Protein backbone atom coordinates (compact mmCIF):
# COMPACT_ATOMS: atom_id res chain seq x y z
CA UNK A 1 0.00 0.00 0.00
CA UNK A 2 2.22 2.74 -1.23
CA UNK A 3 1.12 6.17 -2.33
CA UNK A 4 0.60 6.44 -6.03
CA UNK A 5 3.36 8.47 -7.58
CA UNK A 6 4.60 8.30 -11.12
CA UNK A 7 8.30 7.67 -10.81
CA UNK A 8 8.78 8.48 -14.44
CA UNK A 9 8.39 12.20 -13.95
CA UNK A 10 10.77 12.49 -11.00
CA UNK A 11 13.93 14.43 -11.36
CA UNK A 12 16.52 12.12 -9.87
CA UNK A 13 19.06 14.76 -9.09
CA UNK A 14 16.91 17.64 -7.91
CA UNK A 15 18.24 19.03 -4.62
CA UNK A 16 15.73 19.03 -1.73
CA UNK A 17 15.70 22.81 -1.50
CA UNK A 18 14.43 22.96 -5.07
CA UNK A 19 11.76 20.36 -4.27
CA UNK A 20 10.47 22.52 -1.43
CA UNK A 21 10.53 25.41 -3.88
CA UNK A 22 8.33 23.37 -6.18
CA UNK A 23 5.79 22.78 -3.39
CA UNK A 24 5.75 26.52 -2.75
CA UNK A 25 5.40 27.28 -6.45
CA UNK A 26 2.55 24.77 -6.84
CA UNK A 27 0.80 26.20 -3.78
CA UNK A 28 1.10 29.80 -5.00
CA UNK A 29 -0.04 28.85 -8.50
CA UNK A 30 -3.11 27.14 -7.05
CA UNK A 31 -3.81 30.16 -4.85
CA UNK A 32 -3.75 32.50 -7.84
CA UNK A 33 -5.96 30.10 -9.79
CA UNK A 34 -8.48 29.95 -6.91
CA UNK A 35 -8.67 33.75 -6.76
CA UNK A 36 -9.17 33.99 -10.53
CA UNK A 37 -11.79 31.23 -10.51
CA UNK A 38 -13.54 32.99 -7.62
CA UNK A 39 -13.64 36.30 -9.49
CA UNK A 40 -14.95 34.51 -12.56
CA UNK A 41 -17.57 32.82 -10.36
CA UNK A 42 -18.85 36.21 -9.21
CA UNK A 43 -19.30 37.45 -12.78
CA UNK A 44 -20.72 34.22 -14.21
CA UNK A 45 -24.40 33.37 -14.02
CA UNK A 46 -27.86 33.85 -15.44
CA UNK A 47 -28.04 37.59 -14.77
CA UNK A 48 -24.90 38.75 -16.47
CA UNK A 49 -22.60 41.13 -14.68
CA UNK A 50 -19.48 42.42 -16.37
CA UNK A 51 -16.16 42.57 -14.57
CA UNK A 52 -16.63 46.33 -14.45
CA UNK A 53 -20.06 45.91 -12.78
CA UNK A 54 -18.57 43.64 -10.11
CA UNK A 55 -15.67 46.03 -9.54
CA UNK A 56 -18.18 48.89 -9.17
CA UNK A 57 -20.15 46.92 -6.58
CA UNK A 58 -17.02 46.03 -4.64
CA UNK A 59 -16.04 49.69 -4.32
CA UNK A 60 -19.62 50.65 -3.40
CA UNK A 61 -20.65 52.13 -6.75
CA UNK A 62 -23.08 49.45 -7.94
CA UNK A 63 -26.85 49.56 -8.20
CA UNK A 64 -29.05 48.01 -5.53
CA UNK A 65 -29.87 45.02 -7.74
CA UNK A 66 -26.23 44.44 -8.55
CA UNK A 67 -25.29 44.62 -4.87
CA UNK A 68 -27.95 42.03 -4.02
CA UNK A 69 -26.63 39.67 -6.67
CA UNK A 70 -22.98 40.09 -5.72
CA UNK A 71 -23.22 40.15 -1.92
CA UNK A 72 -26.18 37.84 -1.24
CA UNK A 73 -26.13 35.40 -4.16
CA UNK A 74 -22.74 35.18 -5.85
CA UNK A 75 -20.35 35.89 -2.97
CA UNK A 76 -21.68 33.27 -0.53
CA UNK A 77 -21.74 30.79 -3.37
CA UNK A 78 -18.13 31.49 -4.38
CA UNK A 79 -16.79 31.76 -0.83
CA UNK A 80 -18.79 28.68 0.18
CA UNK A 81 -17.46 26.78 -2.83
CA UNK A 82 -13.88 27.71 -1.97
CA UNK A 83 -14.31 26.64 1.66
CA UNK A 84 -16.17 23.41 0.82
CA UNK A 85 -13.55 22.48 -1.78
CA UNK A 86 -10.68 23.33 0.56
CA UNK A 87 -12.21 21.25 3.35
CA UNK A 88 -12.72 18.28 1.02
CA UNK A 89 -9.23 18.56 -0.50
CA UNK A 90 -7.56 18.83 2.89
CA UNK A 91 -9.60 15.93 4.31
CA UNK A 92 -8.70 13.77 1.32
CA UNK A 93 -5.01 14.61 1.65
CA UNK A 94 -5.09 13.68 5.35
CA UNK A 95 -6.77 10.30 4.90
CA UNK A 96 -4.82 9.31 1.77
CA UNK A 97 -1.57 10.17 3.53
CA UNK A 98 -2.13 8.45 6.84
CA UNK A 99 -3.48 5.32 5.14
CA UNK A 100 -0.69 5.43 2.51
CA UNK A 101 -3.40 4.63 -0.01
CA UNK A 102 -4.98 6.97 -2.59
CA UNK A 103 -8.22 4.99 -2.32
CA UNK A 104 -8.57 5.96 1.33
CA UNK A 105 -10.81 8.97 0.89
CA UNK A 106 -13.34 10.24 3.44
CA UNK A 107 -16.00 8.75 1.17
CA UNK A 108 -14.59 5.30 1.89
CA UNK A 109 -14.34 5.91 5.64
CA UNK A 110 -18.13 6.22 5.59
CA UNK A 111 -18.29 9.97 6.26
CA UNK A 112 -20.02 10.92 3.03
CA UNK A 113 -22.46 8.02 2.95
CA UNK A 114 -23.35 8.74 6.58
CA UNK A 115 -24.01 12.38 5.74
CA UNK A 116 -26.14 11.37 2.74
CA UNK A 117 -28.12 8.95 4.85
CA UNK A 118 -28.77 11.60 7.48
CA UNK A 119 -29.77 14.20 4.90
CA UNK A 120 -32.10 11.92 2.95
CA UNK A 121 -33.65 10.75 6.20
CA UNK A 122 -34.34 14.39 7.02
CA UNK A 123 -35.84 15.02 3.59
CA UNK A 124 -37.99 11.89 3.44
CA UNK A 125 -39.14 11.65 7.05
CA UNK A 126 -39.19 15.31 7.96
CA UNK A 127 -39.57 16.90 4.54
CA UNK A 128 -43.11 16.17 3.43
CA UNK A 129 -43.81 19.14 1.23
CA UNK A 130 -41.90 21.93 -0.42
CA UNK A 131 -43.30 24.24 2.23
CA UNK A 132 -41.29 22.45 4.90
CA UNK A 133 -38.23 21.76 2.78
CA UNK A 134 -36.79 25.32 2.78
CA UNK A 135 -36.85 25.33 6.58
CA UNK A 136 -35.03 22.02 6.66
CA UNK A 137 -32.53 23.23 4.12
CA UNK A 138 -31.43 26.10 6.33
CA UNK A 139 -30.97 24.22 9.59
CA UNK A 140 -32.35 20.70 9.89
CA UNK A 141 -30.83 19.13 6.83
CA UNK A 142 -27.21 20.25 7.37
CA UNK A 143 -27.43 19.26 11.00
CA UNK A 144 -28.76 15.81 10.09
CA UNK A 145 -26.04 15.42 7.46
CA UNK A 146 -23.32 16.34 9.96
CA UNK A 147 -24.84 14.02 12.56
CA UNK A 148 -24.98 11.16 10.06
CA UNK A 149 -21.34 11.75 9.08
CA UNK A 150 -20.11 11.80 12.68
CA UNK A 151 -22.11 8.79 13.88
CA UNK A 152 -21.09 6.70 10.88
CA UNK A 153 -17.41 7.62 11.27
CA UNK A 154 -17.51 6.75 14.96
CA UNK A 155 -19.10 3.38 14.18
CA UNK A 156 -16.55 2.62 11.44
CA UNK A 157 -13.66 3.67 13.68
CA UNK A 158 -15.05 1.60 16.56
CA UNK A 159 -15.47 -1.48 14.38
CA UNK A 160 -11.96 -1.10 12.96
CA UNK A 161 -10.40 -0.74 16.41
CA UNK A 162 -8.49 -3.80 17.51
CA UNK A 163 -6.13 -2.52 20.16
CA UNK A 164 -5.16 0.07 17.58
CA UNK A 165 -6.15 1.19 14.11
CA UNK A 166 -4.90 -0.68 11.08
CA UNK A 167 -5.55 1.42 8.00
CA UNK A 168 -6.31 -1.51 5.69
CA UNK A 169 -8.94 -2.83 8.10
CA UNK A 170 -10.36 0.67 8.44
CA UNK A 171 -10.73 0.94 4.66
CA UNK A 172 -12.45 -2.44 4.33
CA UNK A 173 -14.93 -1.69 7.12
CA UNK A 174 -15.49 1.74 5.60
CA UNK A 175 -16.31 0.17 2.22
CA UNK A 176 -18.77 -2.25 3.83
CA UNK A 177 -20.47 0.48 5.82
CA UNK A 178 -20.67 2.76 2.79
CA UNK A 179 -22.31 0.01 0.74
CA UNK A 180 -24.89 -0.69 3.44
CA UNK A 181 -25.74 2.99 3.98
CA UNK A 182 -25.91 3.73 0.25
CA UNK A 183 -28.38 0.85 -0.11
CA UNK A 184 -30.52 2.20 2.72
CA UNK A 185 -30.40 5.71 1.28
CA UNK A 186 -31.50 4.45 -2.13
CA UNK A 187 -34.27 2.43 -0.50
CA UNK A 188 -35.56 5.60 1.17
CA UNK A 189 -35.42 7.50 -2.13
CA UNK A 190 -37.23 4.68 -3.94
CA UNK A 191 -40.00 4.56 -1.33
CA UNK A 192 -40.37 8.32 -1.02
CA UNK A 193 -43.00 10.59 -2.57
CA UNK A 194 -41.94 11.91 -5.94
CA UNK A 195 -41.27 15.44 -4.66
CA UNK A 196 -39.19 14.23 -1.75
CA UNK A 197 -37.36 11.77 -3.99
CA UNK A 198 -36.58 14.64 -6.32
CA UNK A 199 -35.26 16.81 -3.49
CA UNK A 200 -33.20 13.93 -2.12
CA UNK A 201 -31.74 13.11 -5.52
CA UNK A 202 -30.84 16.74 -6.09
CA UNK A 203 -29.13 16.93 -2.70
CA UNK A 204 -27.23 13.68 -3.31
CA UNK A 205 -25.55 15.09 -6.43
CA UNK A 206 -23.89 17.89 -4.50
CA UNK A 207 -24.54 21.50 -5.43
CA UNK A 208 -23.69 25.02 -4.32
CA UNK A 209 -27.09 26.38 -5.34
CA UNK A 210 -28.49 26.16 -1.80
CA UNK A 211 -25.57 27.93 -0.16
CA UNK A 212 -26.17 31.15 1.77
CA UNK A 213 -23.98 33.05 4.21
CA UNK A 214 -25.62 31.04 7.01
CA UNK A 215 -24.24 27.79 5.61
CA UNK A 216 -20.80 29.29 4.89
CA UNK A 217 -19.92 30.11 8.53
CA UNK A 218 -19.86 26.51 9.89
CA UNK A 219 -17.45 25.47 7.12
CA UNK A 220 -15.25 28.49 7.79
CA UNK A 221 -15.24 27.74 11.52
CA UNK A 222 -14.32 24.10 10.85
CA UNK A 223 -11.42 25.14 8.63
CA UNK A 224 -10.14 27.79 11.05
CA UNK A 225 -10.00 25.24 13.87
CA UNK A 226 -9.05 22.08 11.98
CA UNK A 227 -6.52 23.32 9.43
CA UNK A 228 -3.97 24.29 12.14
CA UNK A 229 -4.66 20.98 13.90
CA UNK A 230 -3.99 19.14 10.62
CA UNK A 231 -0.85 21.23 10.10
CA UNK A 232 0.41 20.16 13.56
CA UNK A 233 0.41 16.57 12.27
CA UNK A 234 2.31 17.26 9.07
CA UNK A 235 5.70 16.00 10.28
CA UNK A 236 4.21 12.83 11.73
CA UNK A 237 2.43 12.28 8.40
CA UNK A 238 5.83 12.44 6.70
CA UNK A 239 7.30 9.88 9.07
CA UNK A 240 4.22 7.70 8.60
CA UNK A 241 5.18 7.18 4.95
CA UNK A 242 8.10 5.03 6.13
CA UNK A 243 5.82 2.41 7.70
CA UNK A 244 4.39 1.76 11.16
CA UNK A 245 7.50 0.23 12.68
CA UNK A 246 9.78 3.06 11.55
CA UNK A 247 7.21 5.55 12.86
CA UNK A 248 7.22 3.93 16.30
CA UNK A 249 11.00 3.78 16.19
CA UNK A 250 11.18 7.51 15.47
CA UNK A 251 8.91 8.31 18.40
CA UNK A 252 5.56 8.94 16.71
CA UNK A 253 2.59 8.27 19.02
CA UNK A 254 0.94 6.34 16.24
CA UNK A 255 -2.59 5.86 17.62
CA UNK A 256 -2.94 9.40 18.91
CA UNK A 257 -1.65 10.75 15.59
CA UNK A 258 -4.11 8.62 13.60
CA UNK A 259 -7.05 9.54 15.80
CA UNK A 260 -6.26 13.25 15.34
CA UNK A 261 -5.88 12.91 11.58
CA UNK A 262 -9.10 10.93 11.19
CA UNK A 263 -10.97 13.33 13.47
CA UNK A 264 -9.80 16.32 11.42
CA UNK A 265 -10.81 14.66 8.16
CA UNK A 266 -14.22 13.56 9.43
CA UNK A 267 -15.14 16.96 10.84
CA UNK A 268 -13.96 18.76 7.69
CA UNK A 269 -16.03 16.50 5.45
CA UNK A 270 -19.04 16.69 7.76
CA UNK A 271 -18.90 20.48 7.62
CA UNK A 272 -18.44 20.54 3.84
CA UNK A 273 -21.12 17.98 3.04
CA UNK A 274 -23.60 19.70 5.36
CA UNK A 275 -23.23 22.87 3.33
CA UNK A 276 -23.21 21.52 -0.21
CA UNK A 277 -24.21 17.89 -0.27
CA UNK A 278 -21.71 15.19 -1.21
CA UNK A 279 -19.38 16.49 -3.93
CA UNK A 280 -17.71 13.11 -3.74
CA UNK A 281 -14.92 13.19 -6.27
CA UNK A 282 -13.09 16.21 -4.86
CA UNK A 283 -11.57 14.57 -1.76
CA UNK A 284 -10.16 11.83 -3.96
CA UNK A 285 -8.88 13.80 -6.92
CA UNK A 286 -7.65 17.08 -5.39
CA UNK A 287 -4.81 15.54 -3.33
CA UNK A 288 -3.75 13.41 -6.29
CA UNK A 289 -3.56 16.45 -8.58
CA UNK A 290 -1.66 18.43 -5.91
CA UNK A 291 0.72 15.51 -5.44
CA UNK A 292 1.59 15.54 -9.13
CA UNK A 293 1.94 19.29 -9.32
CA UNK A 294 4.31 19.43 -6.34
CA UNK A 295 6.01 16.07 -7.06
CA UNK A 296 6.30 15.13 -3.41
CA UNK A 297 6.11 11.75 -1.68
CA UNK A 298 2.68 12.54 -0.24
CA UNK A 299 -0.13 14.99 -1.03
CA UNK A 300 0.92 18.47 0.19
CA UNK A 301 -1.82 19.70 2.56
CA UNK A 302 -2.09 23.35 1.56
CA UNK A 303 -1.93 22.65 -2.18
CA UNK A 304 -4.51 19.84 -1.83
CA UNK A 305 -6.91 22.22 -0.10
CA UNK A 306 -6.38 24.84 -2.82
CA UNK A 307 -6.85 22.34 -5.66
CA UNK A 308 -10.05 21.22 -3.95
CA UNK A 309 -11.22 24.83 -3.78
CA UNK A 310 -10.28 25.36 -7.42
CA UNK A 311 -12.10 22.24 -8.60
CA UNK A 312 -15.32 23.13 -6.76
CA UNK A 313 -15.45 26.87 -7.40
CA UNK A 314 -14.11 26.57 -10.95
CA UNK A 315 -16.52 23.74 -11.74
CA UNK A 316 -19.45 25.72 -10.36
CA UNK A 317 -18.40 28.85 -12.29
CA UNK A 318 -18.13 26.89 -15.54
CA UNK A 319 -21.51 25.31 -14.92
CA UNK A 320 -23.15 28.69 -14.49
CA UNK A 321 -21.17 30.56 -17.10
CA UNK A 322 -20.93 28.17 -20.00
CA UNK A 323 -23.65 25.56 -19.65
CA UNK A 324 -27.39 26.12 -20.06
CA UNK A 325 -29.47 25.67 -16.95
CA UNK A 326 -28.29 25.01 -13.43
CA UNK A 327 -25.88 22.03 -13.59
CA UNK A 328 -24.87 20.86 -10.07
CA UNK A 329 -21.14 21.18 -9.42
CA UNK A 330 -20.96 17.53 -8.30
CA UNK A 331 -21.59 16.51 -11.90
CA UNK A 332 -19.00 18.96 -13.28
CA UNK A 333 -16.24 17.87 -10.87
CA UNK A 334 -16.76 14.25 -11.86
CA UNK A 335 -16.95 14.93 -15.59
CA UNK A 336 -13.94 17.29 -15.69
CA UNK A 337 -11.86 16.07 -12.74
CA UNK A 338 -11.86 12.37 -13.48
CA UNK A 339 -10.52 12.62 -17.05
CA UNK A 340 -7.85 15.06 -15.82
CA UNK A 341 -6.69 12.53 -13.23
CA UNK A 342 -6.69 9.74 -15.82
CA UNK A 343 -4.65 11.97 -18.14
CA UNK A 344 -2.14 12.64 -15.35
CA UNK A 345 -1.86 8.90 -14.68
CA UNK A 346 -1.42 7.84 -18.30
CA UNK A 347 1.03 10.68 -19.06
CA UNK A 348 3.64 9.31 -16.66
CA UNK A 349 6.11 6.94 -18.26
CA UNK A 350 6.68 4.72 -15.24
CA UNK A 351 3.04 4.05 -14.40
CA UNK A 352 1.92 4.04 -10.82
CA UNK A 353 2.67 1.78 -7.89
CA UNK B 1 35.76 -10.13 44.12
CA UNK B 2 35.78 -8.27 40.84
CA UNK B 3 33.33 -5.56 39.92
CA UNK B 4 31.76 -5.96 36.53
CA UNK B 5 32.22 -3.07 34.12
CA UNK B 6 29.38 -4.00 31.79
CA UNK B 7 26.03 -2.27 32.09
CA UNK B 8 22.70 -3.44 30.79
CA UNK B 9 21.27 -1.34 27.95
CA UNK B 10 18.13 -3.37 27.32
CA UNK B 11 16.50 -6.14 29.29
CA UNK B 12 13.53 -8.45 28.92
CA UNK B 13 12.15 -9.46 32.33
CA UNK B 14 9.70 -12.34 32.37
CA UNK B 15 8.45 -11.39 28.95
CA UNK B 16 5.61 -13.39 27.40
CA UNK B 17 4.99 -12.80 23.73
CA UNK B 18 2.28 -14.21 21.51
CA UNK B 19 1.77 -13.89 17.79
CA UNK B 20 -1.88 -14.19 16.74
CA UNK B 21 -2.68 -16.02 19.96
CA UNK B 22 0.17 -18.55 19.69
CA UNK B 23 2.66 -18.03 22.50
CA UNK B 24 6.20 -17.55 21.18
CA UNK B 25 7.98 -16.87 24.48
CA UNK B 26 6.79 -17.33 28.04
CA UNK B 27 8.58 -15.65 30.89
CA UNK B 28 11.73 -14.90 28.89
CA UNK B 29 14.64 -13.16 30.61
CA UNK B 30 17.44 -11.60 28.59
CA UNK B 31 19.90 -8.79 29.16
CA UNK B 32 21.75 -6.89 26.43
CA UNK B 33 25.07 -5.36 27.48
CA UNK B 34 25.96 -1.80 26.55
CA UNK B 35 28.46 -1.28 23.77
CA UNK B 36 28.39 -4.79 22.32
CA UNK B 37 27.05 -6.42 19.16
CA UNK B 38 24.45 -9.01 20.15
CA UNK B 39 22.88 -11.13 17.42
CA UNK B 40 19.76 -13.31 17.63
CA UNK B 41 19.91 -16.46 15.54
CA UNK B 42 17.48 -19.33 15.27
CA UNK B 43 15.36 -21.33 12.86
CA UNK B 44 12.48 -19.75 10.96
CA UNK B 45 9.61 -19.13 13.37
CA UNK B 46 11.85 -19.21 16.44
CA UNK B 47 10.75 -15.71 17.38
CA UNK B 48 13.93 -13.73 16.64
CA UNK B 49 12.13 -10.81 15.06
CA UNK B 50 9.28 -11.02 17.57
CA UNK B 51 11.72 -10.64 20.45
CA UNK B 52 13.51 -7.78 18.70
CA UNK B 53 10.17 -5.99 18.14
CA UNK B 54 9.31 -6.40 21.82
CA UNK B 55 12.69 -4.93 22.80
CA UNK B 56 11.96 -2.00 20.50
CA UNK B 57 8.43 -1.48 22.01
CA UNK B 58 6.83 -2.22 18.62
CA UNK B 59 5.12 -5.27 20.16
CA UNK B 60 3.58 -5.10 23.60
CA UNK B 61 4.38 -8.17 25.73
CA UNK B 62 1.41 -10.09 27.14
CA UNK B 63 3.17 -9.98 30.49
CA UNK B 64 6.56 -8.97 31.81
CA UNK B 65 8.45 -5.79 31.01
CA UNK B 66 11.16 -4.54 28.70
CA UNK B 67 13.60 -2.18 30.39
CA UNK B 68 15.70 0.49 28.71
CA UNK B 69 18.61 1.58 30.93
CA UNK B 70 16.76 0.06 33.88
CA UNK B 71 13.42 1.85 33.37
CA UNK B 72 10.30 0.14 31.98
CA UNK B 73 10.32 1.19 28.33
CA UNK B 74 6.55 1.75 28.24
CA UNK B 75 6.74 4.18 31.16
CA UNK B 76 8.98 6.49 29.11
CA UNK B 77 7.62 8.99 26.56
CA UNK B 78 7.97 7.37 23.13
CA UNK B 79 9.86 10.38 21.78
CA UNK B 80 12.42 10.10 24.57
CA UNK B 81 12.80 6.38 23.86
CA UNK B 82 13.40 7.28 20.21
CA UNK B 83 16.34 9.47 21.22
CA UNK B 84 17.90 6.49 23.01
CA UNK B 85 16.82 3.53 20.88
CA UNK B 86 16.64 3.29 17.08
CA UNK B 87 14.92 0.56 15.08
CA UNK B 88 15.49 -0.57 11.51
CA UNK B 89 12.67 -2.98 10.64
CA UNK B 90 12.89 -5.73 8.08
CA UNK B 91 10.77 -4.02 5.45
CA UNK B 92 10.67 -0.26 5.87
CA UNK B 93 8.71 1.61 3.20
CA UNK B 94 10.94 3.70 0.98
CA UNK B 95 9.11 6.92 0.15
CA UNK B 96 8.75 8.05 -3.43
CA UNK B 97 9.96 11.42 -4.69
CA UNK B 98 12.32 11.78 -1.74
CA UNK B 99 16.05 12.37 -1.88
CA UNK B 100 18.43 10.29 0.22
CA UNK B 101 19.20 13.36 2.31
CA UNK B 102 15.49 14.03 2.96
CA UNK B 103 15.01 10.39 3.93
CA UNK B 104 17.99 10.42 6.31
CA UNK B 105 16.82 13.78 7.72
CA UNK B 106 13.64 12.08 8.98
CA UNK B 107 15.88 10.27 11.46
CA UNK B 108 16.06 13.60 13.30
CA UNK B 109 12.33 13.47 14.05
CA UNK B 110 12.68 12.59 17.77
CA UNK B 111 15.02 15.57 18.22
CA UNK B 112 12.56 18.03 16.71
CA UNK B 113 9.20 19.47 17.69
CA UNK B 114 6.82 22.26 16.72
CA UNK B 115 8.88 24.58 18.88
CA UNK B 116 12.28 23.19 18.01
CA UNK B 117 12.58 23.11 14.24
CA UNK B 118 15.56 22.10 12.11
CA UNK B 119 18.88 23.24 13.58
CA UNK B 120 22.56 23.14 12.67
CA UNK B 121 22.92 20.12 14.99
CA UNK B 122 20.33 18.26 12.91
CA UNK B 123 22.14 19.10 9.68
CA UNK B 124 25.46 18.03 11.20
CA UNK B 125 24.01 14.69 12.33
CA UNK B 126 22.62 14.04 8.84
CA UNK B 127 25.93 14.94 7.20
CA UNK B 128 27.84 12.70 9.61
CA UNK B 129 25.43 9.81 8.98
CA UNK B 130 25.73 10.23 5.20
CA UNK B 131 29.53 10.31 5.47
CA UNK B 132 29.73 7.29 7.79
CA UNK B 133 27.64 5.19 5.43
CA UNK B 134 29.43 6.37 2.29
CA UNK B 135 26.21 7.94 1.02
CA UNK B 136 27.39 11.56 0.86
CA UNK B 137 27.92 11.41 -2.89
CA UNK B 138 24.43 9.98 -3.38
CA UNK B 139 22.69 12.38 -0.98
CA UNK B 140 20.73 14.18 -3.68
CA UNK B 141 19.68 11.03 -5.54
CA UNK B 142 16.08 9.89 -5.34
CA UNK B 143 15.80 7.11 -2.75
CA UNK B 144 13.64 5.11 -5.17
CA UNK B 145 16.47 5.00 -7.71
CA UNK B 146 19.01 3.32 -5.39
CA UNK B 147 20.22 -0.28 -5.68
CA UNK B 148 19.42 -2.69 -2.85
CA UNK B 149 22.79 -2.25 -1.18
CA UNK B 150 22.73 1.53 -1.47
CA UNK B 151 19.19 1.68 -0.14
CA UNK B 152 20.08 -0.38 2.92
CA UNK B 153 23.00 1.95 3.60
CA UNK B 154 20.61 4.90 3.30
CA UNK B 155 18.30 3.33 5.89
CA UNK B 156 21.26 2.70 8.20
CA UNK B 157 22.19 6.36 7.70
CA UNK B 158 18.67 7.31 8.87
CA UNK B 159 19.17 5.21 11.99
CA UNK B 160 22.59 6.82 12.58
CA UNK B 161 21.15 10.31 12.17
CA UNK B 162 18.82 9.44 15.04
CA UNK B 163 21.98 9.37 17.24
CA UNK B 164 20.53 6.75 19.58
CA UNK B 165 23.06 4.84 21.69
CA UNK B 166 21.13 1.58 21.13
CA UNK B 167 20.26 0.31 17.65
CA UNK B 168 18.03 -2.66 16.74
CA UNK B 169 18.43 -4.11 13.24
CA UNK B 170 15.96 -6.73 11.98
CA UNK B 171 17.69 -8.84 9.31
CA UNK B 172 19.66 -5.92 7.84
CA UNK B 173 21.28 -8.14 5.19
CA UNK B 174 18.18 -9.79 3.72
CA UNK B 175 17.81 -9.44 -0.07
CA UNK B 176 21.45 -8.39 -0.45
CA UNK B 177 24.18 -10.27 -2.31
CA UNK B 178 27.19 -11.47 -0.32
CA UNK B 179 29.33 -8.43 -1.10
CA UNK B 180 26.63 -6.07 0.12
CA UNK B 181 25.89 -8.24 3.15
CA UNK B 182 29.56 -7.88 4.13
CA UNK B 183 29.38 -4.18 3.35
CA UNK B 184 26.43 -3.68 5.73
CA UNK B 185 27.86 -5.84 8.52
CA UNK B 186 31.27 -4.13 8.34
CA UNK B 187 29.45 -0.82 8.56
CA UNK B 188 27.48 -2.02 11.59
CA UNK B 189 30.64 -3.21 13.32
CA UNK B 190 32.49 0.01 12.61
CA UNK B 191 29.58 2.02 14.07
CA UNK B 192 29.78 -0.16 17.16
CA UNK B 193 33.54 0.28 17.43
CA UNK B 194 33.77 3.99 16.65
CA UNK B 195 30.59 5.34 18.28
CA UNK B 196 30.25 2.71 21.01
CA UNK B 197 26.71 2.02 19.78
CA UNK B 198 24.98 -0.98 21.32
CA UNK B 199 23.76 -3.16 18.45
CA UNK B 200 21.12 -5.88 18.66
CA UNK B 201 20.32 -7.58 15.38
CA UNK B 202 18.69 -10.59 13.80
CA UNK B 203 20.70 -12.48 11.18
CA UNK B 204 20.18 -15.69 9.22
CA UNK B 205 23.72 -16.42 8.08
CA UNK B 206 25.40 -18.15 11.03
CA UNK B 207 28.98 -17.71 9.88
CA UNK B 208 28.49 -14.00 9.20
CA UNK B 209 26.73 -13.64 12.55
CA UNK B 210 29.75 -15.28 14.22
CA UNK B 211 32.16 -13.05 12.35
CA UNK B 212 30.57 -9.73 13.26
CA UNK B 213 29.02 -10.34 16.71
CA UNK B 214 30.41 -10.25 20.22
CA UNK B 215 27.59 -12.43 21.45
CA UNK B 216 25.15 -14.84 19.85
CA UNK B 217 21.76 -15.71 21.33
CA UNK B 218 20.26 -18.88 19.87
CA UNK B 219 16.45 -18.91 20.08
CA UNK B 220 14.14 -21.89 19.66
CA UNK B 221 11.20 -23.71 21.24
CA UNK B 222 10.16 -20.54 23.05
CA UNK B 223 13.39 -20.02 24.94
CA UNK B 224 17.09 -19.26 24.75
CA UNK B 225 18.84 -22.46 23.64
CA UNK B 226 22.38 -21.11 23.83
CA UNK B 227 23.92 -17.77 24.67
CA UNK B 228 27.49 -16.53 24.64
CA UNK B 229 30.58 -15.88 22.55
CA UNK B 230 30.42 -17.28 19.00
CA UNK B 231 32.86 -20.17 19.65
CA UNK B 232 30.93 -21.20 22.78
CA UNK B 233 27.57 -21.12 21.04
CA UNK B 234 28.13 -22.49 17.56
CA UNK B 235 28.75 -26.13 18.41
CA UNK B 236 27.49 -29.10 16.38
CA UNK B 237 25.21 -30.00 19.30
CA UNK B 238 23.57 -26.58 19.40
CA UNK B 239 23.23 -26.49 15.61
CA UNK B 240 21.52 -29.90 15.66
CA UNK B 241 19.27 -28.81 18.50
CA UNK B 242 18.31 -25.37 17.17
CA UNK B 243 18.35 -25.87 13.41
CA UNK B 244 18.07 -29.65 13.02
CA UNK B 245 21.32 -29.23 11.10
CA UNK B 246 24.16 -31.71 10.78
CA UNK B 247 27.22 -29.49 10.54
CA UNK B 248 30.89 -29.17 11.39
CA UNK B 249 32.27 -25.98 12.85
CA UNK B 250 35.78 -25.02 11.72
CA UNK B 251 37.86 -21.86 12.17
CA UNK B 252 37.15 -19.30 9.47
CA UNK B 253 40.40 -19.17 7.46
CA UNK B 254 40.04 -15.40 7.15
CA UNK B 255 39.42 -14.27 10.72
CA UNK B 256 39.38 -17.34 12.94
CA UNK B 257 35.72 -17.04 13.91
CA UNK B 258 33.54 -20.17 13.73
CA UNK B 259 32.53 -21.20 10.23
CA UNK B 260 29.51 -23.49 9.95
CA UNK B 261 29.95 -26.15 7.30
CA UNK B 262 26.84 -28.27 6.69
CA UNK B 263 27.55 -31.98 6.27
CA UNK B 264 26.00 -33.86 3.38
CA UNK B 265 24.36 -37.21 4.22
CA UNK B 266 26.68 -40.16 3.41
CA UNK B 267 26.88 -41.02 -0.27
CA UNK B 268 25.33 -37.77 -1.46
CA UNK B 269 28.41 -35.57 -1.24
CA UNK B 270 29.76 -36.40 -4.69
CA UNK B 271 27.81 -36.29 -7.92
CA UNK B 272 27.07 -39.78 -9.20
CA UNK B 273 27.42 -40.16 -12.95
CA UNK B 274 25.28 -42.84 -14.46
CA UNK B 275 26.87 -43.77 -17.79
Interface residues (C-beta under 8 A of the other chain):
Chain A: X2 X3 X5 X7 X10 X11 X12 X13 X14 X15 X16 X19 X100 X232 X235 X238 X239 X241 X242 X243 X244 X245 X246 X248 X249 X250 X251 X252 X253 X295 X296 X297 X298 X353
Chain B: X53 X56 X57 X58 X78 X79 X80 X81 X82 X83 X85 X86 X87 X88 X89 X91 X92 X93 X94 X95 X96 X97 X98 X99 X101 X102 X103 X106 X107 X109 X110 X112 X114 X140 X141 X142 X144 X145 X162
